Amino acid sequence: MKTNLLHLTLAEARDGLKKKIFSAVELTEAYLKAMGEHRHLNAYILETPELALEQALKSDKRLAKGEGRALEGLPLAIKDLFCTEGIQTTAGSHILEGFKPPYESTITQNLKNEGAVFLGKTNLDEFAMGSANITSYFGSVNSPWKRQDGKELTPGGSSGGAAAAVSAGLAIAATGSDTGGSIRQPASFTGTVGIKPTYGRCSRWGMVAFASSLDQAGPITRDVRDAAIMLEAMASYDPKDSTSSSREIPCFEKVVGQGVKGLRVGIPKEYRLDGLRDDVLSLWEQGIKWLQEAGAEIVNINLPHTKYSLPTYYVLAPAEASANLARYDGVRYGLRVRGKTLDELYENTRSEGFGEEVQRRILIGTYVLSAGYFDAYYVKAQKIRALVTHDFEAAFQKVDMILTPTTPTPAFALDERSTDPVVMYLNDVLTVSVNLARLPAISVPAGFSQEGLPLGLQLIGPAFDENVLFRGGRVLEEAANFQPWLHKKSSSSL
Amino acid sequence: MSLDQKTVKRIATLARIKLNPDRIESLQHDLNRILDFIEELNEVDTSQVDLLGDGTFSTLSFRKDTVNDGGYVDKILSNAPEVACNMFVVPKVVE
């Protein structure tokens, strides 16, 4: 039987390349072909086929000499939030259309150093602000998944293009970024694995800033082992990011199969939100059973400030965004809309260059930081952030990891989205606390909703202990035996 | 706390975003909706919280105070909308 190259995990493709069952050029060509056949998903803002093939050719030469590196010849998608030297980087915004960074982000440089092939830049919510990939200037992304009514579904956001690409076989793995859930929520919606590592594991250098104290890069992959391989390649101490951590980066792949025997798993009652759907609740119960059957001890815990995480986030993230996005002024790079005075030039450029959601957040951020309101909003929110963090610290005295659902609902149809910004914000209600507390968390596809759409479970770990997430995630993944979209598609077309 | 239209316009000026008059009302509505949502934070007693001791993440690394980057004007100007004599061009600021 001929191997379907698009179905392979990163680990399987790596081993296939090493054994010379196929070449990096063949693998890359298969992905480029699939990308061409799935343009209606709008997963990529920019495809870079020539560069991909050029790198694949180099990788084949290295592999022939037995000098393959960790990601040699493996075709990846890069969220269009990571600066890539000489290649357009837009952050999904009109204001950066045509911007070609004169430097490379640390994350993409690390991946290149391991021999990865870049297929292109994936779509995202504008400046990573959104949970449905509908705020991109370059159009919304469609999930490859369909409901019975046939409506186009969101892949989630903000890393929606990355998740759609990995799920639909348009990249073997992808980079994402997560400020409030932007890796984990799309992973949950598309039946892929997504991990947000501990704040500081991955350098933010060259990653377009949204909210600097919350932003963290991480991978979206086909399975937990692939997430471990990707994160190991992405993570590094970087003197160019003063918040990057110099702690040792473990060999994540080694721990993936170690199981959870004897580990204590916390179940926070505060995550049992009013009106949480039955299918989400029963999947959570199922997850508890799976971990128990694998030898984990289940412990009930309290995270009392959980309900304040989302409003806290919606003070801090817009505040930081309003400061970070002040740099887009039409002077040094990106869009310029002329004006008679310098102020008019700024105002015209920013009004035309930023989309509605970005403008809303800049305005809220400007307001909460303005004279007279700083203490009432910003300082207050910082203090509650500390309380949320302390909740987790107390919990991790008693448990090794925490299990929750990733999202309160499965993916919704693009035409069902709410016009109320706050209703859209609720997508992140189960993921956002982790960003406030700077902790690592993984979403693993674990089952299906009533409508037959993917649902993920989230594991949260103590700071700098991604290892427990890979161990627990692998147990959930094995027990769930989740059927990804690619496999469903090929079995239904038989 | 509720924002009036005058405040919405003032924030937009501070943020250097031009607001067309037809957008002010819907923005006022959205911003007030978000502020109502944030208002919930007032329920929390934060009088005992000390923001200084932040444990795991409080140590930032030091580096030598030296020049270790720079010297590539062309690269920096390569994306500029308008350039003259190795400088960014903007509308006249001083009459």
HADDOCK unambig.tbl for C-alpha pairs under 7 A between the chains (distance, minus, plus):
assign (segid A and resid 99 and name CA) (segid B and resid 79 and name CA) 6.33 0.50 0.50
assign (segid A and resid 100 and name CA) (segid B and resid 79 and name CA) 6.86 0.50 0.50
assign (segid A and resid 102 and name CA) (segid B and resid 75 and name CA) 5.80 0.50 0.50
assign (segid A and resid 242 and name CA) (segid B and resid 60 and name CA) 6.38 0.50 0.50
assign (segid A and resid 242 and name CA) (segid B and resid 61 and name CA) 6.53 0.50 0.50
assign (segid A and resid 243 and name CA) (segid B and resid 60 and name CA) 6.49 0.50 0.50
assign (segid A and resid 308 and name CA) (segid B and resid 41 and name CA) 6.45 0.50 0.50
assign (segid A and resid 311 and name CA) (segid B and resid 37 and name CA) 6.35 0.50 0.50
assign (segid A and resid 311 and name CA) (segid B and resid 38 and name CA) 4.80 0.50 0.50
assign (segid A and resid 311 and name CA) (segid B and resid 41 and name CA) 6.91 0.50 0.50
assign (segid A and resid 331 and name CA) (segid B and resid 80 and name CA) 6.64 0.50 0.50
assign (segid A and resid 331 and name CA) (segid B and resid 81 and name CA) 6.75 0.50 0.50
assign (segid A and resid 331 and name CA) (segid B and resid 88 and name CA) 6.64 0.50 0.50
assign (segid A and resid 331 and name CA) (segid B and resid 90 and name CA) 6.85 0.50 0.50
assign (segid A and resid 332 and name CA) (segid B and resid 79 and name CA) 6.82 0.50 0.50
assign (segid A and resid 332 and name CA) (segid B and resid 80 and name CA) 4.65 0.50 0.50
assign (segid A and resid 332 and name CA) (segid B and resid 81 and name CA) 6.84 0.50 0.50
assign (segid A and resid 332 and name CA) (segid B and resid 88 and name CA) 6.51 0.50 0.50
assign (segid A and resid 333 and name CA) (segid B and resid 79 and name CA) 4.76 0.50 0.50
assign (segid A and resid 333 and name CA) (segid B and resid 80 and name CA) 4.45 0.50 0.50
assign (segid A and resid 333 and name CA) (segid B and resid 81 and name CA) 6.20 0.50 0.50
assign (segid A and resid 334 and name CA) (segid B and resid 79 and name CA) 6.80 0.50 0.50
assign (segid A and resid 336 and name CA) (segid B and resid 81 and name CA) 6.48 0.50 0.50
assign (segid A and resid 340 and name CA) (segid B and resid 91 and name CA) 6.71 0.50 0.50
assign (segid A and resid 341 and name CA) (segid B and resid 91 and name CA) 5.60 0.50 0.50
assign (segid A and resid 341 and name CA) (segid B and resid 92 and name CA) 6.84 0.50 0.50
assign (segid A and resid 342 and name CA) (segid B and resid 90 and name CA) 6.46 0.50 0.50
assign (segid A and resid 342 and name CA) (segid B and resid 91 and name CA) 5.41 0.50 0.50
assign (segid A and resid 342 and name CA) (segid B and resid 93 and name CA) 6.67 0.50 0.50
assign (segid A and resid 346 and name CA) (segid B and resid 16 and name CA) 6.11 0.50 0.50
assign (segid A and resid 347 and name CA) (segid B and resid 16 and name CA) 4.68 0.50 0.50
assign (segid A and resid 347 and name CA) (segid B and resid 17 and name CA) 4.48 0.50 0.50
assign (segid A and resid 347 and name CA) (segid B and resid 18 and name CA) 4.82 0.50 0.50
assign (segid A and resid 348 and name CA) (segid B and resid 17 and name CA) 6.93 0.50 0.50
assign (segid A and resid 348 and name CA) (segid B and resid 18 and name CA) 5.88 0.50 0.50
assign (segid A and resid 350 and name CA) (segid B and resid 17 and name CA) 5.51 0.50 0.50
assign (segid A and resid 351 and name CA) (segid B and resid 17 and name CA) 5.07 0.50 0.50
assign (segid A and resid 351 and name CA) (segid B and resid 18 and name CA) 5.30 0.50 0.50
assign (segid A and resid 363 and name CA) (segid B and resid 11 and name CA) 6.23 0.50 0.50
assign (segid A and resid 363 and name CA) (segid B and resid 12 and name CA) 6.39 0.50 0.50
assign (segid A and resid 363 and name CA) (segid B and resid 15 and name CA) 6.63 0.50 0.50
assign (segid A and resid 364 and name CA) (segid B and resid 31 and name CA) 6.73 0.50 0.50
assign (segid A and resid 366 and name CA) (segid B and resid 11 and name CA) 6.51 0.50 0.50
assign (segid A and resid 366 and name CA) (segid B and resid 15 and name CA) 6.38 0.50 0.50
assign (segid A and resid 367 and name CA) (segid B and resid 11 and name CA) 6.20 0.50 0.50
assign (segid A and resid 383 and name CA) (segid B and resid 46 and name CA) 6.29 0.50 0.50
assign (segid A and resid 383 and name CA) (segid B and resid 49 and name CA) 6.03 0.50 0.50
assign (segid A and resid 383 and name CA) (segid B and resid 51 and name CA) 6.44 0.50 0.50
assign (segid A and resid 384 and name CA) (segid B and resid 46 and name CA) 6.93 0.50 0.50
assign (segid A and resid 422 and name CA) (segid B and resid 34 and name CA) 6.33 0.50 0.50
